[in-house]
């Protein structure tokens, strides 16, 4: 089969698709990633087909990243000021990707690929959808944390029935957002269709939940075609999948360090996270690794002791298992790697699914959570000390890691994709 994948987002969004593509290629299929141009250098060297789809993403646009990660308005900004204004271009590009080279046999769309269901409906190409975190299902039985309304989460824990009210509230708040989707459907002669933000993004044939069941079990109000597969891991090949020599030497030279990271997007809006992190490590007398990304503003302003190693990037699969505690932003890709590593976590969520992911790992007993506005050296050091001194966190983290390891999300997802009914 020629299988076209489409998504937007960060490397954490694209890496699972690379994992699936490599496995499908091994099985003799032809995967194609129809994603923004910025990902081409990561995809094409792997021998995976690539088609650019607009809107283009600028990984260095820190202003846009700051707006999208705003806890109150970030999701609305991402949709109404970035994705929806370019919806026609997205549709045109994805339509071309589906029709080229003899046509696609299957389209697989992420929830932000709003053109995906429309292209499938216009062409008749079978399609599947996928989500990366439980947040995306917006279940009334297992309600998510809404970033703009964090206090609701605490109330929901005491009054479970409130979850259904919250789900209806979210639909009410967002009801005008997808008007550009409805407008495009009218132009193409299609009926209005289901709500794009909550319903239309899910395929009736197959919805892949590309995460571990430790994060969330199936709920009665999920779409009927959901298959929970486990995480689909990809963390680089060749030099991309190897620890930098100076970091490898640092790890060999002493006990397991604290590892501080903000993933691949939040790292572009780090503020003083790394300054405070370095200070917390020094207060505790702990070795530490700061993964600061490509933004030079993240370089600590003062000279650091030899017990702290600063590096731009390291594959999580190589460094997380060697950490004592992992401190991160609760993006689902970072969270998945931390769960697989079996190490305790301190999480500082930004927006979108991150506050919900944070609550879920805390429920597992493997993490503590520190709000972004409260993250500074003293409270961070206090919680890290708690994670280090209480062996129960590590015991639970190792138990969760065993469950994650027992799942093979990549294989399970590819098996499911091969089972999607073909075009008649």
C-alpha positions in Angstrom: 0.0 0.0 0.0 0.9 3.6 -0.5 0.1 5.2 2.9 0.1 9.0 3.3 0.4 10.4 6.9 -0.4 14.0 7.7 0.1 16.0 10.9 1.4 19.3 12.3 3.2 20.1 15.4 6.6 19.3 16.9 9.2 16.5 16.5 7.2 14.8 19.3 4.3 14.7 16.9 6.4 13.5 13.9 8.6 10.9 15.6 5.7 8.4 16.1 4.9 8.7 12.4 8.5 8.0 11.5 8.4 4.9 13.7 5.3 3.6 11.9 6.7 4.5 8.5 9.9 2.6 9.1 8.0 -0.5 10.2 5.5 -0.2 7.2 8.5 0.2 4.8 10.0 -3.0 6.3 6.7 -4.8 5.5 6.9 -3.7 1.9 4.6 -0.7 2.0 5.3 2.8 0.7 4.8 5.4 3.5 4.7 9.1 2.7 4.8 11.9 5.2 2.8 14.9 4.1 3.9 17.4 6.7 5.5 20.9 7.0 8.8 21.5 5.1 10.8 21.9 8.2 10.7 18.2 8.8 12.1 17.2 5.3 15.8 16.9 6.5 14.7 14.5 9.2 12.5 12.3 7.0 14.1 12.0 3.5 17.5 10.5 4.7 15.5 7.6 6.1 14.2 6.7 2.7 10.6 7.7 3.6 8.5 9.6 1.0 8.0 13.3 1.8 5.5 15.9 0.5 5.5 19.4 2.0 2.1 20.6 3.3 1.3 24.2 4.3 1.2 26.1 6.6 4.9 26.1 7.0 6.2 26.0 10.5 9.2 28.1 11.5 11.0 26.4 14.4 12.8 29.6 15.2 9.6 31.8 15.5 9.8 32.2 19.3 7.0 34.8 19.2 4.5 32.3 17.7 5.7 29.5 20.0 5.1 31.8 23.0 1.6 32.6 21.8 0.7 29.0 21.1 2.0 27.8 24.5 0.1 30.5 26.4 -1.9 28.5 29.0 -5.1 30.5 28.6 -5.3 31.2 24.8 -2.6 28.9 23.3 -4.9 26.3 21.7 -7.3 29.0 20.3 -4.3 30.9 18.9 -2.8 27.8 17.3 -6.1 26.9 15.5 -7.5 30.4 14.7 -4.3 32.2 13.8 -2.1 29.5 12.4 -3.8 26.4 11.1 -7.3 27.6 10.0 -6.2 30.6 8.0 -4.2 28.2 5.8 -6.8 25.5 5.6 -7.3 25.8 1.8 -3.6 25.5 1.1 -3.4 22.5 3.5 -6.3 20.9 1.6 -4.6 21.6 -1.8 -1.2 20.2 -0.7 -2.7 17.1 1.0 -5.0 16.4 -2.0 -1.9 16.5 -4.3 0.0 14.1 -1.9 -2.9 11.7 -1.9 -3.4 11.8 -5.7 0.3 11.6 -6.7 2.3 8.5 -7.8 -0.8 6.5 -8.7 -2.8 7.6 -5.7 -2.9 6.6 -2.0 -4.4 3.4 -0.7 -4.7 4.8 2.8 -4.7 8.2 4.4 -3.7 8.5 8.1 -4.5 11.9 9.7 -3.5 13.4 13.0 -6.1 15.5 14.8 -4.6 18.8 13.7 -4.7 17.8 10.0 -8.2 19.2 9.6 -7.9 18.8 5.8 -7.5 15.1 6.2 -11.1 14.0 6.6 -12.2 16.4 3.8 -9.6 15.0 1.4 -10.8 11.5 2.3 -14.4 12.4 1.7 -13.7 14.0 -1.6 -11.5 11.3 -3.0 -13.0 8.2 -1.4 -9.6 7.1 -0.2 -9.9 5.0 3.0 -8.6 6.8 6.1 -7.6 6.2 9.6 -7.0 8.8 12.4 -4.7 8.8 15.4 -4.2 10.7 18.6 -1.1 10.8 20.8 -2.6 11.5 24.3 -5.8 10.7 26.2 -6.6 14.5 26.3 -7.6 14.2 22.6 -10.7 12.1 23.4 -12.2 14.6 25.8 -14.0 12.0 27.7 -16.7 12.9 30.2 -15.8 9.7 32.1 -12.1 10.5 32.3 -12.2 14.3 31.8 -9.0 16.1 30.8 -7.4 19.0 32.5 -8.4 22.2 30.6 -5.3 24.4 30.6 -7.2 27.7 31.0 -9.3 26.3 33.9 -7.0 24.2 36.1 -9.2 24.5 39.1 -11.9 22.5 37.3 -9.6 19.5 37.4 -9.6 19.5 41.2 -13.3 19.9 41.4 -13.8 17.0 38.9 -11.8 14.7 41.1 -14.3 15.3 43.9 -17.4 15.4 41.7 -16.8 12.9 38.9 -20.2 13.6 37.2 -18.9 17.1 36.5 -16.7 15.7 33.7 -19.7 15.5 31.3 -20.5 19.1 32.1 -16.9 20.1 31.4 -17.1 18.3 28.0 -20.2 20.2 27.0 -18.7 23.5 28.3 -15.6 22.9 26.0 -17.8 22.5 23.0 -19.7 25.7 23.8 -16.5 27.7 24.2 -15.0 26.5 20.9 -18.2 26.4 18.9 -17.1 29.3 16.6 -13.5 28.3 16.1 -14.0 25.8 13.2 -16.0 28.1 11.0 -13.2 28.1 8.3 -13.6 24.3 8.2 -17.3 24.5 7.6 -16.7 27.3 5.0 -14.3 25.1 3.0 -16.7 22.2 3.1 -19.5 24.4 1.7 -17.2 25.5 -1.1 -16.4 21.9 -2.0 -20.1 21.0 -2.1 -19.9 18.9 1.2 -22.4 18.9 4.0 -21.5 20.8 7.2 -20.4 17.6 8.9 -19.5 16.8 12.5 -17.7 19.2 14.8 -14.1 19.2 13.5 -12.5 19.8 16.9 -14.2 17.0 18.8 -15.8 14.5 16.3 -14.9 14.8 12.7 -11.2 14.2 13.4 -11.9 10.6 14.4 -12.2 8.1 11.5 -15.1 5.6 11.6 -12.7 2.9 10.4 -9.8 3.1 12.8 -8.7 5.5 15.5 -5.2 4.7 16.7 -4.5 5.8 20.3 -0.7 5.8 20.1 0.0 5.7 23.8 0.2 3.3 26.7 -2.8 2.1 28.6 -1.0 3.3 31.8 -1.9 6.8 30.6 -5.6 6.1 30.1 -8.0 3.1 29.7 -10.8 3.1 27.1 -14.0 4.9 28.1 -17.6 4.5 27.1 -17.8 7.7 25.2 -14.7 7.1 23.1 -15.2 6.7 19.3 -16.1 3.0 18.6 -13.1 2.3 16.3 -10.4 3.1 18.8 -7.4 0.8 19.3 -5.0 1.6 22.1 -1.7 0.4 20.8 1.0 1.6 23.1 3.6 4.3 22.3 5.3 4.3 18.9 8.9 5.2 19.7 11.5 6.8 17.4 14.5 8.6 18.6 16.9 9.0 15.7 19.2 6.8 13.8 22.9 7.2 12.9 24.6 10.2 14.6 21.2 11.6 15.6 20.6 8.5 17.8 24.0 8.7 19.6 25.0 10.6 22.7 27.4 13.5 22.0 30.9 12.5 23.1 31.2 15.1 25.8 27.9 14.1 27.3 28.8 10.4 27.2 32.0 11.1 29.0 30.2 13.2 31.6 27.7 10.3 32.3 30.6 7.8 32.7 32.4 10.1 35.1 30.0 10.0 38.0 26.6 9.0 39.5 23.3 9.4 37.6 22.5 13.1 37.1 19.3 15.0 37.1 18.2 15.6 33.5 16.4 18.9 32.6 14.7 19.3 29.2 11.8 21.2 27.6 11.2 19.0 24.6 11.5 20.4 21.0 9.0 23.3 21.2 8.7 24.7 24.7 12.5 24.9 24.7 12.1 27.8 22.4 10.1 29.6 25.1 12.2 28.5 28.2 12.4 31.7 30.1 14.7 31.2 33.1 14.0 27.5 33.4 17.6 26.5 32.8 19.0 29.1 35.2 16.6 28.0 37.9 17.3 24.3 37.1 21.1 24.7 37.5 20.6 26.5 40.8 18.3 23.8 42.1 20.9 21.1 41.1 23.7 23.1 42.9 21.5 23.5 46.0 21.0 19.7 46.2 24.7 18.9 45.4 23.5 16.8 42.4 25.1 16.3 39.0 22.9 17.6 36.2 22.4 17.7 32.5 20.7 20.6 30.9 19.4 19.9 27.4 19.0 23.5 26.2 18.1 23.1 22.5 19.2 25.4 19.7 18.2 28.8 21.3 21.3 30.5 22.6 19.2 32.4 25.1 18.9 29.2 27.1 22.6 29.2 27.8 23.1 29.9 31.6 24.5 33.4 32.0 27.0 32.4 34.8 29.8 29.9 34.8 28.6 26.5 36.0 30.5 23.9 38.0 31.9 20.8 36.4 29.0 18.9 38.0 26.6 20.4 35.4 26.8 19.5 31.8 25.2 21.8 29.2 24.4 20.3 25.8 21.9 21.2 23.0 20.5 17.8 22.3 20.6 14.1 23.3 18.4 11.2 22.2 16.0 10.6 25.2 16.2 6.9 24.8 19.9 7.0 25.5 20.0 9.6 28.3 16.8 9.1 30.2 17.6 5.6 31.5 20.8 7.0 32.9 19.1 9.9 34.8 18.2 9.9 38.5 15.2 12.2 38.0 13.8 13.6 34.7 12.5 17.2 34.8 10.4 18.1 31.8 7.4 19.9 30.3 5.0 16.9 30.1 4.8 16.8 26.3 3.5 13.4 25.3 6.7 12.4 23.4 9.0 13.4 26.3 6.6 11.8 28.8 6.5 8.5 26.8 10.3 8.3 26.8 10.5 9.1 30.6 7.9 6.4 31.3 9.9 3.9 29.2 13.1 4.8 31.1 11.5 3.9 34.5 12.7 7.1 36.2 10.9 9.5 38.6 9.8 12.8 37.1 9.2 16.4 38.0 7.0 17.9 35.4 6.4 21.6 34.6 3.5 21.7 32.1 2.9 24.5 29.7 -0.4 24.2 27.8 -2.5 21.9 25.4 -2.3 18.3 26.6 0.6 18.9 29.0 -1.3 19.7 32.2 -3.4 16.6 31.6 -0.4 14.4 30.9 1.2 15.8 34.1 -1.9 14.8 36.2 -1.8 11.3 34.8 1.8 10.6 35.6 1.3 12.0 39.0 -1.7 9.6 39.5 0.7 6.8 38.5 2.8 7.8 41.5 5.9 8.3 39.3 6.0 12.1 39.3 5.4 15.4 41.1 4.1 18.5 39.3 5.3 22.1 39.7 3.3 24.8 37.9 5.2 26.9 35.4 4.7 30.2 37.3 6.0 28.5 40.4 9.1 26.9 38.9 12.2 28.3 40.6 15.2 26.8 42.3 13.9 26.4 45.8 10.5 24.6 45.2 12.1 22.6 42.4 14.9 21.5 44.7 12.4 20.5 47.4 10.4 18.3 45.1 13.5 16.8 43.5 14.8 15.9 46.9 11.4 14.3 47.7 11.7 12.2 44.5 15.2 11.2 45.3 14.7 10.3 48.9 11.5 8.3 48.6 12.2 5.0 46.9 8.5 4.4 46.2 8.7 6.8 43.2 11.5 4.7 41.6 9.8 1.4 42.4 6.5 2.6 40.8 8.4 4.1 37.8 10.1 0.7 37.2 6.8 -1.1 37.4 5.2 1.3 34.9 8.3 0.9 32.6 7.7 -2.8 32.5 4.1 -2.3 31.4 5.2 0.1 28.7 7.9 -2.3 27.5 5.3 -5.1 27.2 3.4 -3.1 24.6 4.7 -2.8 21.1 2.8 0.2 19.9 4.6 0.4 16.5 3.8 -3.2 15.5 0.2 -3.1 16.9 -0.5 0.2 15.1 0.9 -1.1 11.8 -1.1 -4.4 12.1 -4.2 -2.2 12.6 -3.5 0.0 9.6 -3.1 -3.1 7.4 -6.5 -4.2 8.5 -8.4 -1.0 7.4 -11.0 -1.9 4.8 -9.7 -1.1 1.3 -11.5 1.0 -1.2 -14.2 -0.9 -3.1 
